[in-house]
């Protein structure tokens, strides 16, 4: 009976503690979270449960990370000249947390949201495609202490919220952009309909001068694509200069713009972002001796190579030297129409797309004739003239115009690594070439 009584007392105590919000042995703990109130739960409908946080802006003043090599926590003060981080907690419940190092950055939140949990923990969630995640922070002594997905810790202090455009920075330029529309002297046009195409590619490249990475751009432009004689322009490795002024008045970005330039060629452009996926670019030029200005609008795209081509490259062996595609489908041709076409033969009826698949691949197109043995195996190519001799980088595409014969080849494509002496040969016909698997030249 005594054992039954003690069991009833224990049960009653547990029920009382549950009703009062306590847990046995933890008088100062808050209520335990139900399965629907865990760290991965959806935010409540009222994002601004603490109105004092809505619309605030925070900058990182300290960073902590654990060094596995030396078994210690390392503390760094922020910001520095090239390293900073900030946090936007917007009134509509959206959030942005970024860490910037030079001209590149980590955006920790894709489609980010924030809210205060029942335990007054600051919750930040990210939902970006297939990647979801959550970070938790706390507010102490006027600071927000936030642990990132990678386990390092940032200490934020409230700061004055920047004006329109401050949620973007030069690091947001990273990636590939395609021109959609343009304007010249008040006339607006659709780039595609006017036979125009342009692509901008921004990436970080190593600089010995600063011993770090700097942001640079490659510019591609094609005009008169609706004619038999298109014109092409390329500017490689354009340098970037941040300007603390708007591109022009009336844009949503009122704080900054960027100058793109090349000292050797004299190329110069000015651009800005109005949102993470929209870029405005301007170029000054002269027409009939008078100054003029053209403006182009670019939209962010996933990659420089079209999706169909990426899929084809992915399905090929990883040890191939070169990928080639005679007369690829229209979606590939249209996407890469910004690239010039090298005419190997006059009035060529076919187009050949060649993509480098090694870090450096040397390719040659030569006229001449094949040398076969008695069994029909190709022994060599007797070259008359070298029409083209260049080096392809990995995933770099090139267009060529020629006529691919059904019988005896007129041209041969030579392929090798830049440091090798041996050439792989493809006498170009409408049949599979020498050492070719599908559309791919393979290493031995």
NORWO-V242152 format. One record per pair of residues at least 24 apart in sequence whose C-alpha atoms are under 7 Angstrom apart, sorted by the first residue. I is the first residue (numbers start at 0). J is the second residue. If there is no record, write none. Layout:
<<I J> <I J>>
This chain:
<<39 133> <42 114> <46 92> <46 113> <46 114> <47 90> <47 92> <47 114> <48 115> <52 88> <53 88> <53 89> <53 90> <54 88> <54 89> <54 90> <55 87> <55 88> <55 89> <55 160> <56 86> <56 87> <56 88> <56 157> <56 158> <56 159> <56 160> <57 85> <57 86> <57 87> <57 155> <57 156> <57 157> <57 158> <58 84> <58 85> <58 86> <58 155> <58 156> <58 157> <58 158> <59 83> <59 84> <59 85> <59 153> <59 154> <59 155> <59 156> <60 154> <60 155> <60 156> <61 153> <61 154> <62 152> <62 153> <62 154> <63 151> <63 152> <63 153> <64 151> <64 152> <88 113> <101 213> <102 169> <102 170> <102 213> <102 214> <103 170> <104 170> <162 254> <163 251> <163 252> <163 253> <163 254> <164 251> <164 252> <164 253> <164 254> <164 273> <165 254> <171 275> <172 201> <173 201> <173 202> <174 200> <174 201> <174 202> <175 199> <175 200> <175 201> <175 299> <175 300> <175 301> <175 302> <175 303> <176 200> <176 297> <176 298> <176 299> <176 300> <177 297> <177 298> <177 299> <177 300> <178 295> <178 296> <178 297> <178 298> <179 296> <179 297> <179 298> <180 295> <180 296> <181 294> <181 295> <181 296> <182 293> <182 294> <182 295> <183 292> <183 293> <183 294> <184 292> <194 222> <194 223> <194 224> <194 225> <195 221> <195 222> <195 223> <195 224> <196 220> <196 221> <196 222> <196 337> <197 221> <197 337> <214 239> <215 239> <219 337> <220 337> <221 337> <231 339> <237 261> <246 270> <246 271> <305 331> <305 334> <307 331> <318 441> <318 442> <319 356> <319 439> <319 440> <319 441> <319 442> <320 355> <320 356> <320 357> <320 360> <320 440> <320 441> <320 442> <321 353> <321 354> <321 355> <321 356> <321 439> <321 440> <322 353> <322 354> <322 355> <322 356> <322 438> <322 439> <322 440> <323 351> <323 352> <323 353> <323 354> <323 438> <323 439> <324 351> <324 352> <324 353> <324 438> <325 350> <325 351> <325 352> <326 350> <326 351> <339 398> <340 398> <340 399> <340 400> <341 398> <341 399> <341 400> <342 399> <342 400> <342 401> <343 386> <343 399> <343 400> <343 401> <344 400> <344 401> <347 400> <347 401> <347 402> <348 401> <348 402> <349 400> <349 401> <349 402> <349 403> <350 398> <350 399> <350 400> <350 401> <351 398> <351 399> <351 400> <352 396> <352 397> <352 398> <352 399> <353 396> <353 397> <353 398> <354 394> <354 395> <354 396> <354 397> <355 391> <355 392> <355 393> <355 394> <355 395> <355 396> <356 393> <356 394> <357 392> <357 393> <358 392> <358 393> <359 390> <359 391> <359 392> <359 393> <359 416> <359 417> <360 390> <360 391> <360 392> <360 414> <360 415> <360 416> <360 417> <361 389> <361 390> <361 391> <361 414> <361 415> <361 416> <361 417> <362 388> <362 389> <362 390> <362 412> <362 413> <362 414> <362 415> <363 387> <363 388> <363 389> <363 412> <363 413> <363 414> <364 388> <364 410> <364 411> <364 412> <364 413> <365 410> <365 411> <365 412> <366 409> <366 410> <366 411> <367 409> <367 410> <368 409> <403 427> <403 428> <403 429> <404 428> <404 429> <405 429>>
